[in-house]
Amino acid sequence: MRCLYFDCFSGISGDMTLAALVDLGVPAQHLRAELGKLPVGAYRLDVRSALCHGISGKRVCVITPTKRNHGHHHHHHHRTLADIQKMITASTLSVNVKERSLAVFERLARAEARVHRKKTAEVHFHEVGAVDSIVDIVGTIIALEYLDVQNITASAIALGSGFVTCEHGTLPVPAPATVLLLKGVPVYDSGIRAEMVTPTGAALISSLASGFGAMPAMCMQAVGYGAGSREHETIPNMLRVIRGEMQTPGMQDCVFVLEATIDDMSPEWAGFAMEKLLEAGALDVAFIPAQMKKNRPGVLLTVVSRPEDRHMLGAAILEHTTTAGVRMHAAERMTLARETAVVKTRFGMVRAKLLHGPDGKRFVPEYEACAQLARKKNRPVREIYEAFYATAPTERKP
């Protein structure tokens, strides 16, 4: 199975990502031709070789008339999420590129809205809405479609420190939106006083990667290096992307399993507790019937957690249930590699997961997408599922 591993030893940004994928083998001419389908305005995509600390790679810059005149992103036209959605939807890009690009922008808009206490529709993207950032995001999705990989994973991400000046004034590094976008992602302090991860880079990697940590077992086939716009004294300011073939469809990582047995809690409370645990970042929550001491019927609460979230989730269990204690133990986990897909049915488009199992590929529709379509079409959700499975084998939109 073809895969990419993003080695974020010097953080990640939109231009570094696009440059690394070009260095990995995506033809610049293909990128320009596909981006030409996007009615984004006047710009020129400048692709050139770069050398950082003796490592050869690529650097990608988006040259616009505004940037030539002023040299700063904040002079660019501000755009709302609706503006960007309309621009991408109106283009002649593939359905796959449209869907995945819109998902990145929507994720970014939610983070910016929460930081600035606005509604998502009210967010003005400033730097992110500038031509170069739109090109970075959509260009990255175009490049990934060209490479036709089935799985993307990433390393823990190096963060910088200090302050950065933007439309909203002077902000701490990492920027507040970047912190929100990297929730649940393993990070560490690089020791460099500079912005190592931009909101655009954080939105891309958190949307695209199916997992974070050590490089999975693979046969490495190619590597690309994307250079950032600044130079660091101690480390090369580059993003490394490795393309390879995974040896097994299963991916291994470590999780923590939290358990508690409960015999004195209302079932209504249990439903609320499950909601709160999932909101807090639990990977899975289950209540299993159990026969407890004194012959009381009860439940075994089992929560699967990322290692870094286990203490927070343990506290949430103690807060939202009646148990007096929580057991925790580390466990190895094997999961099927997956990618997002969009399947065209007779009722409309349905988001889905495409799982890569030992016996081949398997489509699984997203329940919320099916339910939303059922409400829109005023049909039983069963019919949406039936239409999905009737179409999925021949209408995949990865």
C-alpha positions in Angstrom: 0.0 0.0 0.0 1.4 3.4 -1.1 2.0 5.8 1.8 3.6 9.1 2.8 5.3 9.9 6.1 5.7 13.6 7.0 8.8 14.1 9.1 8.1 17.4 10.8 11.5 17.9 12.5 11.3 21.7 11.7 7.6 22.2 11.9 5.3 22.5 8.9 3.7 25.2 6.8 1.7 25.3 3.6 4.6 26.3 1.3 6.9 23.8 2.9 4.3 21.0 2.3 3.8 22.0 -1.3 7.5 22.3 -2.0 8.2 18.9 -0.4 5.6 17.2 -2.6 7.1 18.9 -5.7 10.5 17.6 -4.7 9.0 14.2 -4.2 8.1 14.1 -7.9 4.9 16.1 -8.5 5.6 18.0 -11.8 5.4 21.7 -11.4 3.7 22.0 -14.8 0.9 19.6 -13.6 0.5 21.7 -10.5 0.2 24.9 -12.5 -2.2 23.4 -15.0 -4.5 22.1 -12.2 -4.3 25.3 -10.2 -5.2 27.2 -13.3 -8.7 25.8 -12.9 -9.1 27.8 -9.7 -10.4 31.4 -10.2 -8.1 32.8 -7.6 -6.8 35.9 -9.3 -3.4 37.0 -10.7 -0.3 35.2 -9.4 2.8 33.3 -10.5 4.0 30.0 -9.0 7.7 30.2 -8.6 9.4 26.8 -8.1 13.2 26.7 -7.6 15.9 24.5 -6.0 16.9 25.2 -2.4 19.8 24.2 -0.2 19.5 24.2 3.6 22.4 23.1 5.8 23.7 21.2 2.8 20.4 19.4 2.1 19.0 19.9 -1.4 15.2 20.4 -1.8 12.6 22.7 -3.4 11.2 26.1 -2.4 7.8 27.2 -3.7 6.6 30.9 -3.6 3.4 32.4 -4.8 4.2 35.8 -6.4 1.3 38.2 -6.6 1.1 41.8 -7.7 0.2 42.8 -4.2 3.2 41.0 -2.7 5.5 42.6 -5.3 4.2 46.0 -4.3 4.0 45.6 -0.6 5.8 42.5 0.4 3.3 41.6 3.1 0.4 39.1 3.2 -1.9 41.4 5.2 -2.3 43.7 2.2 -4.1 40.9 0.4 -7.9 40.9 -0.1 -9.7 39.4 2.9 -12.0 36.5 2.3 -14.7 34.7 4.2 -15.2 30.9 4.3 -18.2 31.4 2.0 -15.9 33.2 -0.5 -13.4 30.4 -0.5 -16.1 27.7 -0.7 -17.7 29.5 -3.7 -14.3 29.8 -5.4 -13.4 26.2 -5.0 -16.9 24.8 -5.8 -17.0 26.9 -9.0 -13.7 25.6 -10.3 -13.3 22.6 -12.6 -11.1 20.8 -10.2 -11.9 17.1 -9.4 -14.5 16.3 -6.8 -11.8 14.7 -4.7 -9.7 17.9 -4.7 -12.7 20.1 -4.0 -14.0 18.0 -1.1 -10.6 17.6 0.6 -9.6 21.3 0.1 -12.9 22.5 1.5 -12.5 20.2 4.6 -9.1 21.8 5.4 -10.6 25.4 5.1 -13.6 24.5 7.2 -11.3 23.0 9.9 -9.3 26.2 9.8 -12.4 28.4 10.0 -13.7 26.6 13.0 -10.4 27.1 14.8 -10.2 30.8 14.0 -13.8 31.3 15.0 -13.2 29.8 18.4 -10.1 31.8 19.0 -11.7 35.1 18.1 -15.1 34.3 19.6 -17.0 34.6 16.3 -19.3 32.5 14.2 -17.6 30.5 11.5 -19.3 32.5 8.8 -18.0 35.7 10.3 -14.3 34.7 10.2 -12.1 36.7 7.8 -9.1 34.7 6.8 -6.6 37.5 6.4 -3.2 35.7 5.7 -5.0 32.4 5.2 -7.4 33.9 2.7 -4.5 35.4 0.7 -3.8 34.0 -2.7 -0.7 32.2 -1.7 -2.3 30.3 1.2 -5.2 29.2 -1.0 -2.7 28.0 -3.6 -0.7 26.2 -0.8 -3.8 24.3 0.5 -5.5 23.4 -2.8 -2.1 22.8 -4.4 -1.2 20.3 -1.7 -4.4 18.4 -2.3 -3.8 18.4 -6.1 -0.3 17.0 -5.4 -1.6 14.3 -3.1 -4.1 13.2 -5.8 -1.3 13.0 -8.3 0.8 10.8 -6.0 -2.2 8.5 -5.4 -1.2 7.4 -1.9 -3.5 5.4 0.4 -2.3 6.5 3.7 -0.5 9.5 5.3 1.1 9.5 8.7 3.4 12.1 10.4 6.0 12.4 13.2 5.5 14.4 16.3 5.6 18.0 15.3 8.4 20.5 16.4 7.0 23.8 17.7 8.7 27.1 18.0 8.3 29.9 20.6 8.3 33.7 20.9 5.8 36.0 19.2 4.4 36.7 15.7 2.8 39.8 14.3 -0.4 39.4 12.3 -3.7 41.1 11.6 -4.8 40.7 15.2 -1.7 42.1 16.7 1.2 40.4 18.4 0.4 36.8 19.2 2.3 34.1 21.1 3.9 31.2 19.1 2.4 28.8 18.4 -0.5 31.0 17.3 -3.8 30.3 19.2 -5.4 28.8 16.1 -2.4 26.5 15.6 -2.7 25.2 19.1 -6.4 24.4 18.6 -5.7 22.7 15.3 -3.0 20.5 16.8 -5.2 19.3 19.7 -4.6 15.6 20.1 -1.4 15.7 18.0 2.0 14.9 19.6 4.2 18.0 19.7 7.4 19.1 21.3 9.4 22.3 21.8 12.2 22.6 19.2 14.0 25.3 21.3 13.9 27.7 18.3 12.3 31.2 18.8 10.4 31.4 15.6 7.0 30.3 14.2 7.7 26.7 13.1 4.1 25.7 12.5 1.7 28.0 10.7 -2.1 27.7 11.0 -2.2 26.5 7.4 0.4 23.8 8.1 -1.4 22.7 11.2 -4.8 22.5 9.3 -3.2 20.5 6.5 -1.4 17.9 8.7 -4.2 17.5 11.2 -6.7 17.0 8.3 -4.6 14.7 6.2 -2.7 12.4 8.7 -4.4 9.3 9.9 -1.9 8.9 12.8 1.2 10.5 14.4 4.3 8.9 15.8 7.2 6.7 14.6 7.6 5.9 11.0 5.5 2.8 10.1 7.2 -0.2 8.7 7.7 0.5 5.0 9.9 0.0 2.0 11.1 3.6 1.3 11.0 4.6 -2.4 11.5 8.4 -2.6 12.0 11.4 -0.4 11.2 15.1 -0.9 12.4 18.2 1.0 10.4 21.4 1.2 12.3 24.5 2.4 10.7 27.2 4.4 11.1 31.0 3.9 13.4 31.5 6.9 16.8 30.1 7.8 17.5 28.6 11.3 21.0 28.5 12.7 20.8 25.1 14.3 18.6 23.0 12.1 17.6 23.0 8.4 14.2 24.7 8.0 12.7 21.9 5.9 9.9 19.5 5.8 10.8 15.9 4.8 8.2 13.7 3.2 9.0 10.1 2.5 7.0 7.9 0.1 7.0 4.2 0.5 5.1 0.9 0.3 3.7 -0.3 3.6 4.5 -4.0 4.3 1.2 -4.8 6.1 -2.2 -3.2 6.0 -2.3 -3.0 9.7 -0.8 0.0 11.6 0.5 -0.4 15.1 0.5 2.1 17.9 0.2 2.3 21.7 -3.0 3.3 23.5 -4.2 3.3 27.1 -7.3 1.4 28.2 -9.2 2.9 31.2 -11.7 0.7 33.0 -14.3 1.1 35.8 -17.0 -1.2 37.1 -20.2 0.6 38.1 -23.4 -0.7 39.7 -25.1 2.4 41.2 -25.5 4.8 38.2 -28.6 5.7 36.2 -28.5 4.6 32.6 -29.4 8.2 31.7 -26.2 9.4 33.4 -24.2 6.7 31.5 -25.3 8.2 28.2 -24.3 11.7 29.2 -20.9 10.4 30.5 -20.2 8.7 27.1 -20.9 12.0 25.3 -18.5 13.9 27.6 -15.8 11.3 27.3 -16.0 11.4 23.5 -15.9 15.2 23.5 -12.8 15.1 25.7 -10.9 13.0 23.1 -11.6 9.4 23.9 -10.9 7.1 20.9 -13.7 4.7 22.0 -16.2 4.3 24.8 -18.2 1.2 25.7 -20.5 0.1 28.5 -20.6 -3.7 28.9 -23.1 -5.5 31.1 -21.4 -7.0 34.2 -22.6 -9.1 37.1 -21.0 -7.6 40.2 -20.5 -8.4 43.8 -23.7 -8.8 46.0 -25.3 -10.1 42.8 -25.9 -6.6 41.5 -26.2 -6.0 37.7 -23.8 -3.3 36.6 -21.6 -2.2 33.7 -18.0 -2.3 32.8 -17.0 1.1 31.4 -14.1 0.8 28.9 -12.4 3.9 27.4 -9.6 3.8 24.8 -7.3 6.8 25.2 -4.2 8.3 23.6 -1.3 8.0 26.0 -1.2 11.8 26.6 -4.9 12.0 27.3 -5.2 9.2 29.9 -5.1 11.3 33.0 -7.5 13.9 31.7 -10.0 11.2 30.7 -9.5 9.4 34.0 -10.5 12.6 35.8 -13.5 12.9 33.4 -14.6 9.4 34.4 -14.5 10.2 38.1 -16.4 13.4 37.4 -19.2 12.1 35.2 -19.8 8.6 36.7 -20.3 7.3 40.2 -17.2 5.1 40.3 -14.6 5.7 43.0 -11.6 4.5 41.0 -10.3 4.0 37.4 -7.9 1.3 36.3 -5.4 2.2 33.5 -3.1 0.0 31.5 -1.1 0.4 28.3 -2.1 -1.7 25.2 -0.8 -2.2 21.7 -3.3 -1.5 19.0 -3.4 -2.6 15.4 -5.7 -0.6 13.1 -6.4 -0.8 9.4 -5.0 2.0 7.3 -7.7 4.3 6.0 -8.4 7.2 3.8 -11.3 9.5 3.3 -13.6 8.9 0.3 -16.7 10.4 -1.3 -19.1 8.1 -3.0 -21.8 9.3 -5.4 -25.2 7.6 -4.8 -28.5 8.2 -6.5 -29.4 10.4 -3.5 -26.2 12.5 -3.6 -22.6 12.5 -2.3 -21.8 10.5 0.8 -18.6 10.8 2.8 -17.0 7.5 3.8 -13.9 5.8 5.1 -12.0 3.5 2.7 -10.4 0.8 4.8 -7.4 -1.3 3.5 -7.7 -4.8 4.9 -5.8 -8.0 4.3 -8.5 -9.1 1.9 -8.7 -5.8 0.0 -10.5 -2.5 0.2 -13.7 -1.9 2.1 -16.0 1.2 2.1 -17.7 2.3 5.3 -20.2 5.2 5.1 -20.1 7.9 7.7 -23.3 7.7 9.7 -23.7 11.5 10.1 -23.4 12.0 6.3 -26.0 9.3 5.7 -28.4 10.7 8.3 -28.0 14.3 7.0 -28.8 13.1 3.4 -31.8 11.1 4.7 -33.2 14.2 6.4 -32.6 16.3 3.3 -34.3 13.8 0.9 -36.9 12.8 3.5 -36.0 9.1 3.1 -35.3 6.3 5.6 -31.6 6.2 6.4 -31.7 2.5 5.4 -32.3 3.5 1.8 -29.2 5.8 1.9 -27.1 2.9 3.1 -28.5 0.6 0.5 -27.8 3.1 -2.3 -24.2 3.6 -0.9 -23.3 -0.1 -0.9 -24.9 -0.5 -4.4 -22.6 2.3 -5.7 -19.4 2.2 -3.7 -17.5 -0.6 -5.6 -17.6 1.5 -8.8 -18.0 5.1 -7.8 -15.2 5.7 -5.3 -13.9 9.3 -5.1 -10.8 8.9 -2.9 
